[in-house]
Amino acid sequence: MRVESRLMEYKATEEEVRTNKIICQSTKRIMIISESPERVRHMLVTLTSACYDVFSLHRLEGNMLQAFQPDLLIYDGSYTAQSDREQLLRQTELLGTPVLMLLDQQSYESYSNYARGAELLQWPTRTELAMHRIQWMMSNKPKDKLPLASEDIRIFKDIYVDLKRMTVDLDGRRIELTKTEYDMLLYFIASDGSVLSRDSLLDAIWGVQFFGGSNVVDVHIKSLRKKLKDSAVSPKYIVTVRGVGYRLADHRDGRKS
């Protein structure tokens, strides 16, 4: 059985943990399923070193979920058929198993419209981004709340904001924002998806003493979207609410293939 061959990798990782004098007092079980193990190899090592019990399989068969009873299932769905993904989600929904689905860019953009019962993560991406998403899911926070990775980190989809360094990474690549664009992005992330009027954006970003027109908001939204490679027609990050203002995009606002 392939499970045994994969478990051999864990022994080396456990030895690294012992060498570094890390003692895992408690842990949770994570199952990783990927037909291409090399794509998730670094994640597997990182999770194991972070004191998670990790089981890596090439595919899900029979009653493996019931047998392993993982606290989280990480499923690499980039190269699997849509029907296979949906069948997996039906099975995990019945068992109450949370799912983090890894998707390549094309699959992510086409699948985000109807992915129910799973958190989506475009893959590959920064290990830190993946770990923050996993830790958020394992902390049992409400699904409708955006993950606050730590006091100094903010995450939305594949946007990673480091508050200490005032840096923004998009899908693992650094992007340069002006101070106004940076403040605007943080304000959107803090909004939890609420609709933000142009007036509220003016007050929050430019201050109540600013007497310019609201079109300055539209200009900066356009600039921010350009740097995020976002589209007003098919938004991934910022949605226009006609006659009101803007809000963060959710999965239902995903791009169409």
N, C-alpha and C positions, 0 to 999 in steps of 0.2 A: 504494500500500500504506500502511496506517495507521501502520506502524512509522516511516516517514519523517516524518510529521507530528509524532509524539511525540518523535522525536530532535531536532527543532528546539528543544524546551524545554531540552535538556541544554546547548545552547550558551550560553544565558543563565546557567545555573548554573555552567558552567565559567568564564565571565567573572567571576562573583562570586568563585570560588575564586582566580582570578589576581589580582583586585583586593585580596583579603585576604592575598595573598602566601602562600597555602597551596600547597605543592608536593607532589603525590602521588607518592611514590617507588615504591610498589607498590599493587596494588588487586586486588579480586576482583569477579566478575561476579554481579549479582543481576537476576533477571527478575521483574517485577511484572505480574500479570495481573488486571485489574479491568474489568468492564463499565461501571463508573462511575468514570472517572479522577479526578473531583473528590474522591472519598473517600480517595484515596491520594496526592493531589498533594503535600501537605506532607511525607509520608514520602519521596517520590521526591526532592524537593529536599534534604532532610536527608541521605539516603544518598549522594547525589551529592557534597554538600559534605564528607562524611566519607570521600571518596576511594574510593567503590565505583563500578564501572561499572554503570549501571542501564539496563535495557531495559524499557519499559512497553508492554504490549499490551492490547487490549480482550478478546481471547480467544486460546486456544491452538489452533492449526490445524496439520495436517500434521506435518512433522518439525522444527518450530521449536525444540523442546528439544534435539534432536540438533545443529541448526545453531548455536544460541547457546551450548550447553553451560554453563549457569550454575552457579555454585558454590552458589547458593541460589535457590529459587523461592518467591516470596511470592504466594499465591493468594487473592484476595478471593472467598470462597465464599458470601457472605451471600445473594445473589440467584440462585444457580445450583441446579439440581436435584441431588438426592442422587446420582443415577446419574452425573451429570457429575463430581461430586467423586470418586466411587469410581473412575471411569475414569481421571481424572488421577492418582490415587495409584497405580494399577496401572502407569501409564506411567513415573512418576518412580521407582517401586521398581525397575523393570527397569533404569533408567539410573543408579540410585544417587544421585539428586538429592534433597537434603533439602528439605522443604517446610514453610513457615510459612503456615498457613491462617488468614485473617482471617474472623471470623464475627460477625454481630450477636448481641445477647443471646439472642434466641429460638433461633436456629440453633445457637449455642454450647451452650446447655443441652440441646438435643435431640441434637446430633451428638457430644458428647464421650464418649458411651458406646461408640462403635464406630469412632472415628477412629484408624486404624492407619497408620503411615508418615508422620505429620505432627505437628508441634507446633501447638497451637491458641492463638489470641490473640483475645480478645473485642475487637471493633473498632466504633467508634473508641475509642481510649484515649490516655493521655499519650504523647507522642513519645519521652520518655526511657524509658518502659517498653518500647515497641516496639524501640528501639535496643538496649537491654540484652539483650532476647531474641534479636535478630538477631546481635549480637556474640557471644553465648554459643553460638549454633548454628554460627557461622562458625569458632569456636575448636576445633571437633571434640572437645568434651568428651563423655564417655559419656552416653548418653541417660538413664540411670537416676539421674544426679546432678542435684540442683537447681541452677539457675544462681545463682552469686554474682556479681552484676553488678560489684561493686568491693569494696574494703575497707570502705566505708561504706554499701553498699546491699545490701538483701536483697529478693528477689523470689519470690513464689509465686503462680502463675496471674496474676490481675489485682490482687494485693496488692503494694504497693510500700512498703518500709520504709526510711526514711532514718535511719541510726544516729546521725549527727552531730546532726541536729535532733530526733531521737526523735519523728518524725512517721510516720503511717501513712496511705497513700492507698489507697482501694478503687475500682478502675475509674476512676481520675483524680479522685476526690472525697475530700477529707480527712475522716477519721473520728477521733473523740476516744476514746482508750482510757485506762483507769487504768494506773498503773505495773504492777500485777499482771497485768492483761490484756495489756499490751505485752510484759512478760517472758515470759508464757505463749506468746504468738504467736511470738516469736523462738525459743523452745525447740522449738516444733513445727517451724518452718522448718528449724532446725538438725538435726532428727532424721532427715532424709532419708527420711521415710515409715515409720520404725520404730514399732512399737506402744509407747506410753508408759503404764506402769501409773500408777494414782493415787498410789501410794507414791513412785514416781520423780518425779512432778510435784510432790508435796508437798516432797520433799527439794530439788529444783532451784529451785522458786519461793519457798517459804516457809522453807526451811532445815531442817536436821536437828533443830534445837532446838524446832521447832513441834510442839505436842502436840494440836492440834485433829484432828477426825475428817476422813476422806477426802471427806466430803460437801461440804467447802469447795471441793474441786476441781470437783465437779459444778456447784456454784453459779456459779463463775467461768467454766466452760465455757459454761454457758447464757447468761451475760451477754455473753461474747465472741461467741458465735454470733449473738446478737441484733444486735450492732453490725455484724457482717459480713454480716447478712441471710442467714445460713445456716440450714439445717434439719437437725435430727437424723434425720428420716425420709428425706430426700433430700439428703444432704450434698454440698456443693461444696468445703468446706475441711477440716472436722474430722469424722472418722468415729468413732462409738462402737464399741468392740470389747467385746462383752458379756462380763461377768465378769472383764475385765482392765483396760481403760482406754480410751485414745484413740489415733488416728493421723491423719496428714494424708490427705486424700482424693486419689485419682488419677482418671484419666479414666473408669475403670470405675465409679466412684462418682458419676458425673455425674447431674444431675437429669433426670428423664424429662419429656418434653413432654406 
